[in-house]
Amino acid sequence: MTARAITTAALGLLLLAAASAGSASEASGETLLLRQPTLSREHLAFIYGGDVWVADRDGQHPHRLTAQASAFSPHFSPDGQSIAYSASYAGNVDVYVIPAAGGQPRRLTFHPARDVVNGWSTDGARVLFASPRAVANNRSNQLYEIAATGGFEHQIMAAVAYEGAWSPDGTRLAYRPYVTGNEGSAGWRQYRGGETPPIWILNPATGAEETVPHVDATDKSPVWAGDEVIFISDRNDGAANLFAYDPRGKALRQLTHEAPWDVRSVGVFGRTAVYEVAGGLKELDLDSGQARALHVSLATEARQLRPEWKDASKNITSSDLSPTGKRIVITARGDVFTVPVKDGSVRNLTRTPGVREKDALWSPDGTRIAYIGEVGMQHALVVRDQRGLEPPQTYPLGKVGYFTLLAWSPDSSTLVYHDNHLNLYAFSLARKSATHIDRSQRRAQFQVSFSPDSRWLAYTEQGENYFGRIRVHDFTTGRNVDFTDGLSDAADPVFAPGDYLYFTASINSGPSQVGLDLSSQERPIRRGLYVAVLAADGRSPLLPKPGDEEARKPEPPPDAACKQPGAKSDAARADEKPGNEDKAQHEGNALGAGQPPKPVKIDLEGLGERIAGFPVAERRYESLAVACDGALFYLERRQPGASTEPPGVERDNDGELYRFDFTELKAKSLKPGIADFALSA
């Protein structure tokens, strides 16, 4: 038995990213993924592939203006001769200005904060941008102006403003004070919480302020069209659409009725607006209310789709140790790899550009690897031989849901997974069908552990009080029973040889559960380690030793505790030649072959009286794991708010690995600086 810390620094995987078919940049068809349009009298500009493109007002004759794939938020100057935009050309988001006819961009800002272009002053002499450079939190910005020829920036006002735009006469400023819950590419659609600020109209000269009529919805992206403020809102409980507010008559009207896709951005010139929806652009006449699609076709090399070498070790999404500890299965950049710990080659088992595989797990018998793949637009469970030489077996998981693979059963016959609708499932490879086990009351990932005989599954379920409760599913009867009472926050269940279940529990984690207000910030969490004796006639492993004289017993071989029928000894495995790991796994990883494991006995009556606490301090424990000899390993994490790491320091590597000695009844520290770990057989 060995404990191996999973680190990504030692993995030098290289992946050839191939181009996918049906590129949206083919000149023969309409191009989509056009973003953030802006208008001048004669031209239309937008973002495609991270670059600024310019076309005629009808979308014809497009050409690329920039060529470094990091530009966003373009805005034409009032005379249409220049375009201001933000880009991270030098590793930081700053403001740039480029001639609309093409040429060398000029960098205007040099502050390390994120400077995002919002527009221009009405005379075209200055660029308006938003920056958090003087804000003490990450929820808003302040507005600044800087001369288009360069120089020092000028702060518009001390009040926070996430985004804003000047009226055509330069006397009023329409702005949104802070970020919304429905923001960016991962926003909360139809968000109706506390982060739904209104749009305000301010006269800086007089201090007069007016609020655009507001409901508990997301209002954003204000721009001016004459005396009207045009903005995006999802106030009608559907897709986000364009609205207009006239401060003179206090009239509010809806301009578009797009469905099901949201309007994402808008640009205005005069009484014409162009907006982004469903990946394309539409032109809207603000007076007549008529909208028409702009059909844009870009003839470009699309360098992002060219095959190129990528270091996949920087994009690892999951890892799992093989039963013998010789190899690691990894998902990275959407492919499944197996990587040698010492000798052997890196293998890409899937090689599927355009398809994302994830959550790869090695079967306990060492012969197969399971992962979540895709069939069309739906997730599927995929099981294949660990060498990748045979065709995979694919099992659809359902038409609706995002699925996450959790664990194999010890007999390699069943896989457990959950979906984004809080459901827990078990998939039988023999029956080729799934069984619904349970549904959690709140959104939290299930933590699961199989009993050694594969009959029982212990899992966590988050209750209405946000506390985790441990339940046990019996695959023989199909019953679910409560293992803990839900009055403490129980987590990390793991079965152990000898009819034991170890877990952690906390009675002070309540204020840290929700995470939506200041009362839940940086509170220390105390978790104790506990053991449940499953059988009524069982003995606690934490009982003090009697100290009686015992008859001398023969010394067992060094690895006898982990010896399985048909498995090789550690010495025999060490003598194997490099490159024979496949043969070794087929011969030595059929764990338990020829002899079934001892049935696990669980007596539910009186179980609460057979739970005992480990003689260790209550700290922030997690990631419990049991070795085949019964040894308990776990991580102790740093408490929230205990320290702040400097830039460049990996914050996830704050765990310290411990092993509990049941002979001495003490915990021994093995290694600090651990992100996670896995145990081989």
C-alpha positions as CSV (number, residue, x, y, z in Angstrom):
1,M,0.0,0.0,0.0
2,T,1.3,3.4,-0.9
3,A,-0.2,6.9,-0.6
4,R,0.5,9.1,-3.6
5,A,-0.2,12.8,-3.8
6,I,-1.8,13.8,-7.0
7,T,0.2,16.8,-8.4
8,T,0.0,18.3,-11.9
9,A,3.5,19.7,-11.9
10,A,5.1,16.4,-12.8
11,L,2.8,15.6,-15.7
12,G,4.2,16.7,-19.0
13,L,1.3,15.8,-21.3
14,L,1.1,17.3,-24.7
15,L,-2.1,17.2,-26.7
16,L,-2.6,17.9,-30.3
17,A,-5.8,20.1,-30.6
18,A,-7.4,19.3,-33.9
19,A,-9.8,21.6,-35.7
20,S,-13.4,20.7,-35.5
21,A,-15.6,20.3,-38.6
22,G,-18.2,22.8,-39.6
23,S,-16.3,25.9,-38.6
24,A,-18.5,29.0,-38.2
25,S,-15.8,31.0,-40.1
26,E,-16.2,29.2,-43.4
27,A,-16.7,31.8,-46.1
28,S,-19.5,29.8,-47.8
29,G,-22.0,30.4,-45.0
30,E,-23.1,32.9,-42.4
31,T,-20.7,33.5,-39.5
32,L,-22.0,33.4,-36.0
33,L,-20.4,34.2,-32.6
34,L,-20.4,37.9,-33.5
35,R,-20.3,40.0,-30.3
36,Q,-20.5,43.5,-28.9
37,P,-21.6,45.5,-32.0
38,T,-20.9,49.3,-32.3
39,L,-22.1,51.7,-35.0
40,S,-20.9,54.8,-36.8
41,R,-22.6,56.7,-39.6
42,E,-21.1,54.4,-42.3
43,H,-19.7,51.3,-40.5
44,L,-20.5,48.5,-38.2
45,A,-17.8,47.0,-35.9
46,F,-18.0,43.9,-33.7
47,I,-15.9,41.3,-32.0
48,Y,-15.2,37.9,-33.5
49,G,-12.6,35.5,-32.2
50,G,-11.2,38.1,-29.9
51,D,-10.5,40.6,-32.6
52,V,-12.2,43.8,-33.8
53,W,-13.8,43.5,-37.2
54,V,-15.2,46.4,-39.3
55,A,-17.9,46.1,-42.0
56,D,-20.4,48.2,-43.9
57,R,-23.6,49.1,-42.0
58,D,-25.4,46.1,-43.6
59,G,-22.6,43.7,-42.5
60,Q,-21.1,43.4,-46.0
61,H,-17.4,43.7,-46.9
62,P,-16.0,42.8,-43.4
63,H,-12.3,43.0,-42.6
64,R,-10.3,42.3,-39.5
65,L,-8.9,45.4,-37.7
66,T,-6.8,43.7,-34.9
67,A,-4.9,40.5,-34.8
68,Q,-4.0,39.4,-31.2
69,A,-7.3,37.7,-30.1
70,S,-7.8,39.5,-26.8
71,A,-9.9,42.6,-27.8
72,F,-13.4,43.3,-26.5
73,S,-15.8,46.2,-25.8
74,P,-15.3,48.2,-29.0
75,H,-16.8,51.7,-29.4
76,F,-16.7,54.0,-32.4
77,S,-15.8,57.6,-31.8
78,P,-18.6,60.1,-32.5
79,D,-17.1,61.0,-35.9
80,G,-16.5,57.3,-36.8
81,Q,-12.8,57.8,-37.4
82,S,-11.5,55.8,-34.4
83,I,-12.4,52.8,-32.4
84,A,-11.6,52.5,-28.7
85,Y,-11.5,49.0,-27.2
86,S,-10.0,47.0,-24.3
87,A,-7.4,44.3,-24.8
88,S,-4.8,42.4,-22.9
89,Y,-1.9,42.7,-25.3
90,A,0.7,43.1,-22.6
91,G,-0.8,40.7,-20.1
92,N,-3.2,43.2,-18.6
93,V,-6.5,44.6,-19.7
94,D,-6.0,48.2,-20.8
95,V,-7.6,50.8,-23.1
96,Y,-6.5,51.1,-26.8
97,V,-7.5,53.3,-29.7
98,I,-7.1,52.3,-33.3
99,P,-8.0,54.2,-36.6
100,A,-11.2,52.7,-38.0
101,A,-9.5,52.5,-41.4
102,G,-6.7,50.4,-39.9
103,G,-3.3,51.0,-38.4
104,Q,-1.3,50.7,-35.2
105,P,-3.3,50.8,-32.0
106,R,-2.3,53.3,-29.3
107,R,-2.3,52.2,-25.7
108,L,-3.9,54.7,-23.4
109,T,-3.9,53.2,-19.9
110,F,-1.1,51.4,-18.0
111,H,-2.6,50.7,-14.6
112,P,-2.6,47.0,-13.4
113,A,-6.4,47.1,-12.9
114,R,-8.9,46.0,-15.5
115,D,-9.8,49.0,-17.6
116,V,-12.9,48.5,-19.8
117,V,-14.0,50.9,-22.5
118,N,-17.5,52.2,-22.1
119,G,-17.7,54.9,-24.8
120,W,-16.5,58.4,-25.7
121,S,-17.0,61.9,-24.6
122,T,-19.5,63.7,-26.9
123,D,-16.8,65.7,-28.6
124,G,-14.7,62.6,-29.3
125,A,-11.7,64.0,-27.5
126,R,-11.7,61.5,-24.6
127,V,-12.4,57.8,-24.0
128,L,-14.8,56.8,-21.2
129,F,-13.8,53.6,-19.4
130,A,-14.6,51.8,-16.1
131,S,-11.9,50.5,-13.7
132,P,-11.8,49.1,-10.2
133,R,-8.4,50.6,-9.6
134,A,-9.7,52.7,-6.6
135,V,-12.5,50.4,-5.4
136,A,-11.9,48.3,-2.3
137,N,-14.0,45.3,-3.6
138,N,-14.6,43.5,-6.8
139,R,-18.3,44.2,-7.2
140,S,-18.0,47.5,-9.0
141,N,-15.9,50.1,-10.8
142,Q,-15.5,53.9,-11.1
143,L,-15.8,55.8,-14.3
144,Y,-12.8,57.6,-15.9
145,E,-12.0,59.6,-19.0
146,I,-8.6,59.8,-20.8
147,A,-7.6,61.8,-23.8
148,A,-7.6,59.8,-27.1
149,T,-4.1,61.1,-27.7
150,G,-2.9,59.8,-24.3
151,G,-2.1,61.4,-20.9
152,F,-3.5,61.1,-17.4
153,E,-7.0,59.8,-16.7
154,H,-9.6,61.9,-15.0
155,Q,-12.2,60.4,-12.6
156,I,-15.8,61.3,-13.4
157,M,-17.1,60.9,-9.9
158,A,-16.1,59.2,-6.6
159,A,-19.3,57.1,-6.6
160,V,-19.1,53.5,-7.8
161,A,-20.3,52.8,-11.4
162,Y,-19.9,49.5,-13.0
163,E,-20.7,50.9,-16.5
164,G,-22.0,54.1,-18.0
165,A,-22.6,56.2,-21.1
166,W,-22.9,60.0,-21.8
167,S,-26.0,61.5,-23.3
168,P,-25.4,63.0,-26.8
169,D,-25.3,66.6,-25.3
170,G,-22.8,65.5,-22.6
171,T,-24.9,66.8,-19.7
172,R,-26.2,63.5,-18.3
173,L,-24.7,60.2,-17.4
174,A,-26.7,56.9,-17.5
175,Y,-24.9,54.3,-15.4
176,R,-25.3,51.1,-13.3
177,P,-23.7,51.2,-9.9
178,Y,-22.5,47.7,-9.4
179,V,-22.4,44.2,-10.8
180,T,-25.6,42.1,-11.3
181,G,-26.2,38.4,-10.5
182,N,-26.8,37.8,-14.3
183,E,-23.4,39.0,-15.5
184,G,-21.0,37.6,-18.1
185,S,-20.9,34.2,-19.7
186,A,-21.8,32.3,-16.5
187,G,-24.5,34.6,-15.2
188,W,-27.6,33.6,-13.3
189,R,-30.4,33.9,-15.8
190,Q,-33.7,35.3,-14.4
191,Y,-31.8,36.2,-11.3
192,R,-34.1,37.9,-8.7
193,G,-31.8,38.4,-5.7
194,G,-30.1,41.3,-4.1
195,E,-27.8,42.1,-7.0
196,T,-30.2,43.7,-9.4
197,P,-29.2,47.4,-9.3
198,P,-31.3,50.0,-11.2
199,I,-29.9,52.3,-13.9
200,W,-29.5,55.8,-12.7
201,I,-29.4,59.0,-14.8
202,L,-27.2,61.7,-13.3
203,N,-26.6,65.3,-14.1
204,P,-23.1,65.9,-12.8
205,A,-23.4,69.7,-12.9
206,T,-26.5,69.9,-10.8
207,G,-26.3,66.6,-8.9
208,A,-29.9,65.8,-10.0
209,E,-30.5,62.1,-10.3
210,E,-33.3,60.0,-11.7
211,T,-33.9,56.2,-11.6
212,V,-35.0,54.3,-14.7
213,P,-38.3,52.5,-13.6
214,H,-37.0,49.4,-12.0
215,V,-38.3,46.0,-10.8
216,D,-36.4,43.2,-9.2
217,A,-34.7,42.2,-12.4
218,T,-31.4,42.7,-14.3
219,D,-31.1,46.0,-16.1
220,K,-27.7,46.7,-17.8
221,S,-25.8,48.1,-20.7
222,P,-27.3,51.6,-20.9
223,V,-26.7,53.6,-24.1
224,W,-28.3,56.8,-25.4
225,A,-30.4,57.3,-28.6
226,G,-31.3,60.9,-28.6
227,D,-33.1,61.6,-25.3
228,E,-33.9,58.0,-24.7
229,V,-31.9,55.5,-22.6
230,I,-31.7,52.1,-24.3
231,F,-30.9,49.2,-22.0
232,I,-31.1,45.4,-21.7
233,S,-33.5,43.9,-19.2
234,D,-35.0,40.5,-18.3
235,R,-37.9,42.1,-16.3
236,N,-40.6,40.2,-18.2
237,D,-39.6,36.8,-16.9
238,G,-38.4,35.6,-20.2
239,A,-35.3,36.3,-22.4
240,A,-33.4,39.5,-21.9
241,N,-34.6,42.2,-24.4
242,L,-34.1,45.8,-25.3
243,F,-36.1,48.5,-23.5
244,A,-36.2,52.3,-23.9
245,Y,-36.8,55.0,-21.3
246,D,-37.6,58.6,-22.1
247,P,-36.8,60.8,-19.1
248,R,-38.9,63.7,-20.5
249,G,-42.2,61.8,-20.6
250,K,-41.3,59.2,-18.1
251,A,-42.3,56.6,-20.7
252,L,-40.9,53.0,-20.7
253,R,-41.3,50.8,-23.7
254,Q,-40.1,47.4,-24.8
255,L,-38.3,47.4,-28.1
256,T,-37.6,43.8,-28.9
257,H,-39.3,40.5,-28.2
258,E,-36.5,37.9,-28.7
259,A,-37.0,34.4,-27.4
260,P,-35.5,32.1,-26.3
261,W,-32.1,33.7,-26.6
262,D,-31.1,36.8,-24.6
263,V,-30.0,40.0,-26.1
264,R,-26.4,40.2,-25.0
265,S,-25.1,43.6,-26.1
266,V,-26.2,46.7,-28.1
267,G,-24.7,49.6,-30.0
268,V,-26.5,52.7,-31.1
269,F,-26.0,55.5,-33.7
270,G,-28.7,58.0,-34.2
271,R,-32.0,56.2,-34.3
272,T,-30.6,52.8,-35.2
273,A,-29.5,50.1,-32.9
274,V,-27.6,46.9,-33.6
275,Y,-27.8,44.2,-31.0
276,E,-26.3,40.7,-30.4
277,V,-28.7,37.7,-30.1
278,A,-28.3,34.0,-30.7
279,G,-24.7,34.5,-31.8
280,G,-25.7,36.9,-34.6
281,L,-26.5,40.6,-35.1
282,K,-29.8,42.3,-35.8
283,E,-30.4,45.9,-36.8
284,L,-33.4,47.7,-35.2
285,D,-35.1,50.9,-36.3
286,L,-35.9,52.6,-33.1
287,D,-38.7,54.7,-34.6
288,S,-40.6,52.0,-36.5
289,G,-39.6,49.1,-34.3
290,Q,-38.7,47.0,-37.3
291,A,-35.7,44.6,-36.9
292,R,-33.8,42.7,-39.5
293,A,-31.0,40.2,-39.3
294,L,-27.5,41.2,-40.6
295,H,-26.0,38.3,-42.5
296,V,-22.2,38.5,-42.0
297,S,-19.8,36.1,-43.7
298,L,-16.2,36.2,-42.6
299,A,-13.4,34.7,-44.7
300,T,-10.7,34.1,-42.2
301,E,-8.1,31.6,-41.3
302,A,-9.5,31.2,-37.8
303,R,-6.2,30.5,-36.2
304,Q,-7.9,29.3,-33.0
305,L,-9.0,26.3,-35.0
306,R,-5.6,25.4,-36.4
307,P,-4.1,22.2,-35.0
308,E,-1.4,23.1,-32.4
309,W,0.5,21.6,-29.5
310,K,-0.9,22.3,-26.1
311,D,0.4,21.4,-22.6
312,A,-2.5,19.5,-21.3
313,S,-1.0,19.2,-17.8
314,K,-2.2,22.8,-17.3
315,N,-5.8,21.9,-17.9
316,I,-6.3,18.7,-15.8
317,T,-9.9,18.4,-14.6
318,S,-9.8,15.0,-12.8
319,S,-7.3,12.2,-11.8
320,D,-7.5,8.7,-10.4
321,L,-4.8,6.3,-9.3
322,S,-4.7,2.8,-10.8
323,P,-5.2,-0.1,-8.3
324,T,-1.5,-1.0,-8.3
325,G,-0.4,2.6,-8.2
326,K,1.6,2.3,-11.5
327,R,-0.5,4.6,-13.6
328,I,-2.9,7.6,-13.2
329,V,-5.9,8.1,-15.4
330,I,-6.4,11.8,-16.1
331,T,-8.9,13.9,-18.0
332,A,-7.4,17.0,-19.6
333,R,-8.6,19.3,-22.4
334,G,-11.5,16.9,-22.9
335,D,-9.5,13.7,-23.5
336,V,-8.7,10.8,-21.3
337,F,-5.1,9.9,-20.6
338,T,-3.2,7.3,-18.6
339,V,0.1,8.4,-17.3
340,P,2.9,6.3,-15.8
341,V,4.0,7.1,-12.3
342,K,7.5,5.8,-13.1
343,D,8.0,3.7,-16.2
344,G,6.0,3.6,-19.4
345,S,4.4,5.9,-21.9
346,V,1.6,8.5,-21.8
347,R,-1.5,7.3,-23.6
348,N,-4.4,9.3,-25.0
349,L,-7.3,6.8,-24.9
350,T,-9.9,8.9,-26.6
351,R,-8.4,11.4,-29.1
352,T,-11.8,13.1,-29.7
353,P,-11.4,16.8,-30.6
354,G,-14.7,18.5,-30.3
355,V,-16.0,16.1,-27.7
356,R,-15.4,16.6,-23.9
357,E,-14.7,13.5,-21.8
358,K,-14.5,14.0,-18.0
359,D,-14.5,12.3,-14.6
360,A,-12.4,9.2,-15.6
361,L,-12.2,6.5,-12.9
362,W,-10.1,3.3,-12.9
363,S,-12.0,0.1,-12.1
364,P,-10.9,-1.7,-8.9
365,D,-10.0,-4.8,-10.9
366,G,-7.6,-2.7,-13.0
367,T,-9.0,-3.7,-16.4
368,R,-11.4,-0.9,-17.3
369,I,-11.8,2.9,-17.2
370,A,-15.1,4.7,-17.0
371,Y,-15.8,8.3,-17.8
372,I,-18.5,10.7,-18.9
373,G,-18.6,11.3,-22.6
374,E,-21.0,12.7,-25.1
375,V,-23.4,11.3,-27.7
376,G,-24.7,14.1,-29.8
377,M,-25.8,16.8,-27.3
378,Q,-26.2,14.5,-24.4
379,H,-24.0,13.0,-21.7
380,A,-23.3,9.2,-21.8
381,L,-21.4,6.8,-19.6
382,V,-18.4,5.3,-21.4
383,V,-16.5,2.2,-20.3
384,R,-13.5,0.9,-22.1
385,D,-10.4,-1.3,-21.6
386,Q,-7.6,0.4,-19.8
387,R,-5.3,0.2,-22.8
388,G,-7.7,1.8,-25.2
389,L,-7.4,-1.0,-27.8
390,E,-11.0,-2.3,-27.8
391,P,-14.1,-0.4,-28.8
392,P,-15.7,1.4,-25.9
393,Q,-19.1,0.6,-24.5
394,T,-21.4,3.6,-24.4
395,Y,-24.6,3.9,-22.3
396,P,-26.9,7.0,-22.6
397,L,-27.7,8.6,-19.3
398,G,-30.8,10.6,-20.3
399,K,-31.9,13.5,-22.4
400,V,-31.8,16.1,-19.7
401,G,-29.0,16.6,-17.2
402,Y,-25.4,17.3,-16.5
403,F,-23.8,14.2,-15.0
404,T,-20.8,13.7,-12.7
405,L,-19.2,10.2,-12.2
406,L,-18.4,9.5,-8.6
407,A,-17.2,5.9,-7.9
408,W,-16.8,2.3,-8.9
409,S,-18.1,-0.5,-6.7
410,P,-15.2,-2.7,-5.3
411,D,-16.4,-5.7,-7.5
412,S,-16.3,-3.4,-10.6
413,S,-19.9,-4.1,-11.5
414,T,-21.6,-0.8,-10.6
415,L,-20.9,2.9,-11.1
416,V,-22.4,5.7,-9.1
417,Y,-23.0,9.2,-10.5
418,H,-25.2,12.2,-9.9
419,D,-26.9,14.8,-12.1
420,N,-27.4,18.6,-11.8
421,H,-31.0,18.0,-10.6
422,L,-29.6,16.7,-7.2
423,N,-30.3,13.0,-8.1
424,L,-28.0,10.1,-7.2
425,Y,-27.9,7.0,-9.4
426,A,-26.2,3.6,-9.6
427,F,-25.6,2.1,-13.0
428,S,-25.3,-1.7,-13.3
429,L,-23.0,-2.9,-16.1
430,A,-24.6,-6.3,-16.0
431,R,-28.2,-5.0,-16.5
432,K,-27.0,-2.0,-18.5
433,S,-29.5,0.2,-16.7
434,A,-29.5,2.8,-13.9
435,T,-31.3,2.8,-10.6
436,H,-32.3,6.0,-8.9
437,I,-31.0,6.0,-5.3
438,D,-31.9,9.3,-3.7
439,R,-32.4,13.0,-4.2
440,S,-30.7,15.7,-2.1
441,Q,-32.7,18.6,-0.8
442,R,-30.0,21.2,-1.5
443,R,-27.3,21.6,-4.1
444,A,-24.1,19.9,-2.9
445,Q,-22.0,17.2,-4.5
446,F,-22.7,13.7,-3.1
447,Q,-19.8,12.1,-1.2
448,V,-20.0,8.3,-1.6
449,S,-18.3,5.1,-0.3
450,F,-19.0,1.5,-1.2
451,S,-18.7,-1.3,1.4
452,P,-16.0,-3.9,0.7
453,D,-18.6,-6.4,-0.4
454,S,-20.3,-3.9,-2.7
455,R,-23.7,-4.4,-1.0
456,W,-23.9,-1.1,0.7
457,L,-23.4,2.5,-0.4
458,A,-22.8,5.3,2.2
459,Y,-23.5,8.8,0.8
460,T,-24.1,12.3,2.0
461,E,-27.3,14.3,1.5
462,Q,-27.6,17.9,2.4
463,G,-30.8,18.7,4.4
464,E,-33.0,21.7,4.7
465,N,-30.7,23.1,7.5
466,Y,-27.7,22.9,5.1
467,F,-26.1,20.1,7.2
468,G,-24.9,17.0,5.6
469,R,-26.5,13.8,6.6
470,I,-25.1,10.3,6.0
471,R,-27.4,7.7,4.5
472,V,-26.8,4.1,3.5
473,H,-28.3,2.4,0.5
474,D,-28.8,-1.4,0.5
475,F,-28.4,-2.8,-3.1
476,T,-30.0,-6.0,-2.0
477,T,-33.3,-4.6,-0.7
478,G,-33.2,-1.2,-2.4
479,R,-33.8,0.6,0.9
480,N,-32.2,3.9,2.1
481,V,-31.7,4.4,5.8
482,D,-30.5,7.4,7.8
483,F,-27.1,6.8,9.3
484,T,-26.7,10.2,11.1
485,D,-29.5,12.3,12.5
486,G,-28.9,15.6,10.6
487,L,-28.2,17.6,13.7
488,S,-24.5,17.9,12.9
489,D,-22.8,18.5,9.5
490,A,-21.6,14.9,8.7
491,A,-19.4,14.3,5.7
492,D,-16.6,12.2,4.1
493,P,-18.0,8.7,4.9
494,V,-15.7,5.8,4.1
495,F,-16.1,2.1,4.8
496,A,-13.3,0.2,6.5
497,P,-12.4,-3.5,6.9
498,G,-13.9,-5.0,10.1
499,D,-17.4,-3.6,9.7
500,Y,-16.6,0.1,10.4
501,L,-17.6,3.4,8.8
502,Y,-15.4,6.4,9.4
503,F,-16.7,10.0,8.9
504,T,-16.3,13.6,9.9
505,A,-18.9,15.8,11.7
506,S,-19.1,19.4,12.7
507,I,-21.5,21.2,15.1
508,N,-20.2,24.8,14.4
509,S,-20.2,24.9,10.6
510,G,-23.7,26.4,10.3
511,P,-22.7,30.1,9.8
512,S,-20.4,29.0,7.0
513,Q,-22.9,27.0,5.0
514,V,-24.8,29.5,2.9
515,G,-22.2,32.0,1.7
516,L,-24.5,34.8,0.7
517,D,-23.8,37.4,3.4
518,L,-20.9,38.7,5.6
519,S,-21.8,36.4,8.5
520,S,-20.5,33.4,6.6
521,Q,-17.1,34.8,5.8
522,E,-13.9,33.3,7.1
523,R,-15.2,31.4,10.1
524,P,-13.2,28.5,11.5
525,I,-14.8,25.1,11.1
526,R,-14.2,22.4,13.6
527,R,-14.7,18.8,12.4
528,G,-14.2,15.7,14.5
529,L,-13.3,12.2,13.3
530,Y,-15.7,9.5,14.2
531,V,-16.1,5.7,13.8
532,A,-19.4,3.8,13.6
533,V,-19.2,0.1,14.6
534,L,-21.7,-1.4,12.1
535,A,-22.3,-4.8,13.8
536,A,-24.0,-5.0,17.2
537,D,-21.4,-7.5,18.4
538,G,-18.5,-5.5,16.9
539,R,-15.6,-3.9,18.9
540,S,-14.5,-0.4,18.5
541,P,-11.0,0.0,17.0
542,L,-10.5,2.9,19.5
543,L,-10.8,0.7,22.7
544,P,-7.8,1.0,24.9
545,K,-5.4,-2.0,24.7
546,P,-5.8,-4.5,27.7
547,G,-2.0,-5.2,27.9
548,D,-2.5,-8.9,28.5
549,E,0.1,-11.5,27.7
550,E,-0.7,-13.2,24.3
551,A,0.5,-16.3,22.6
552,R,3.2,-15.5,20.1
553,K,2.0,-15.6,16.5
554,P,4.0,-16.2,13.3
555,E,5.2,-13.0,11.6
556,P,3.1,-12.3,8.5
557,P,4.7,-11.3,5.2
558,P,5.3,-7.5,4.9
559,D,2.3,-7.0,2.6
560,A,0.1,-9.8,3.9
561,A,-2.5,-7.3,5.2
562,C,-3.2,-6.2,1.6
563,K,-2.7,-9.6,0.0
564,Q,-5.5,-10.7,-2.3
565,P,-5.9,-14.1,-3.9
566,G,-4.1,-14.1,-7.2
567,A,-2.3,-10.8,-6.5
568,K,1.5,-10.5,-6.6
569,S,3.6,-9.4,-3.7
570,D,5.3,-6.0,-3.6
571,A,8.6,-7.6,-4.2
572,A,7.3,-9.5,-7.2
573,R,5.8,-6.3,-8.6
574,A,9.1,-4.4,-8.1
575,D,10.9,-7.0,-10.2
576,E,8.7,-6.6,-13.2
577,K,10.3,-5.1,-16.2
578,P,9.3,-1.6,-17.4
579,G,6.6,-1.6,-20.1
580,N,4.9,-4.7,-18.6
581,E,2.4,-2.7,-16.6
582,D,-0.6,-4.0,-18.7
583,K,0.3,-7.6,-18.1
584,A,0.9,-7.0,-14.5
585,Q,-2.4,-5.3,-14.0
586,H,-4.4,-8.0,-15.8
587,E,-2.7,-10.7,-13.7
588,G,-2.5,-8.8,-10.4
589,N,-5.4,-6.5,-10.3
590,A,-8.2,-8.9,-10.2
591,L,-8.6,-8.1,-6.6
592,G,-10.4,-10.7,-4.6
593,A,-10.6,-13.1,-7.6
594,G,-11.5,-16.6,-6.6
595,Q,-12.6,-15.6,-3.0
596,P,-15.5,-13.3,-2.3
597,P,-15.0,-10.6,0.3
598,K,-16.4,-11.0,3.8
599,P,-20.0,-9.8,3.9
600,V,-20.5,-6.5,5.7
601,K,-23.0,-6.6,8.5
602,I,-24.9,-3.5,9.5
603,D,-27.2,-3.6,12.5
604,L,-29.2,-0.4,12.5
605,E,-30.8,-0.8,15.9
606,G,-28.6,1.0,18.5
607,L,-26.2,2.3,15.9
608,G,-26.1,5.8,17.4
609,E,-24.8,4.2,20.6
610,R,-21.9,2.6,18.7
611,I,-20.4,5.9,17.3
612,A,-17.2,7.0,19.0
613,G,-15.0,10.0,18.4
614,F,-11.3,9.7,17.6
615,P,-8.8,11.0,20.2
616,V,-7.7,13.9,18.0
617,A,-8.4,17.6,18.1
618,E,-11.4,18.9,16.2
619,R,-10.0,20.7,13.2
620,R,-10.9,21.1,9.5
621,Y,-10.6,17.4,8.3
622,E,-11.7,16.1,5.0
623,S,-10.9,13.5,2.2
624,L,-11.0,10.4,4.4
625,A,-9.5,7.2,2.8
626,V,-8.9,3.7,4.0
627,A,-6.1,1.5,2.9
628,C,-6.5,-2.2,2.3
629,D,-4.8,-2.9,5.7
630,G,-7.4,-0.7,7.4
631,A,-5.2,2.3,8.0
632,L,-7.0,5.6,7.9
633,F,-5.6,8.6,5.9
634,Y,-7.1,12.1,5.8
635,L,-6.3,15.7,5.2
636,E,-6.2,18.6,7.6
637,R,-7.0,21.9,5.8
638,R,-6.0,25.4,6.8
639,Q,-8.9,27.3,8.4
640,P,-10.7,30.0,6.3
641,G,-9.1,33.4,6.8
642,A,-6.1,32.0,8.6
643,S,-3.7,33.4,6.0
644,T,-3.5,35.0,2.6
645,E,-1.0,33.6,0.2
646,P,1.2,35.9,-2.0
647,P,0.7,35.9,-5.8
648,G,2.2,32.8,-7.5
649,V,1.6,30.5,-4.5
650,E,-0.8,27.6,-5.2
651,R,-3.6,28.1,-2.7
652,D,-5.1,24.6,-3.1
653,N,-1.9,22.9,-1.7
654,D,-2.8,23.8,1.9
655,G,-3.6,20.3,3.1
656,E,-1.5,18.2,5.5
657,L,-1.7,14.4,5.1
658,Y,-2.2,12.3,8.2
659,R,-2.3,8.6,9.0
660,F,-4.0,7.4,12.1
661,D,-2.2,4.7,14.0
662,F,-4.8,2.4,15.6
663,T,-2.1,0.7,17.7
664,E,-0.9,3.9,19.4
665,L,-4.3,5.7,18.9
666,K,-2.4,8.7,17.5
667,A,-2.3,10.6,14.3
668,K,1.0,11.0,12.5
669,S,1.7,13.7,9.9
670,L,3.0,12.3,6.7
671,K,3.4,15.3,4.4
672,P,2.3,19.0,4.3
673,G,1.5,21.0,1.2
674,I,-1.0,18.5,-0.3
675,A,-3.9,19.4,-2.6
676,D,-5.4,15.9,-2.7
677,F,-4.3,12.3,-2.5
678,A,-5.3,8.8,-3.6
679,L,-4.4,5.3,-2.3
680,S,-3.3,2.3,-4.4
681,A,-4.1,-1.2,-3.4
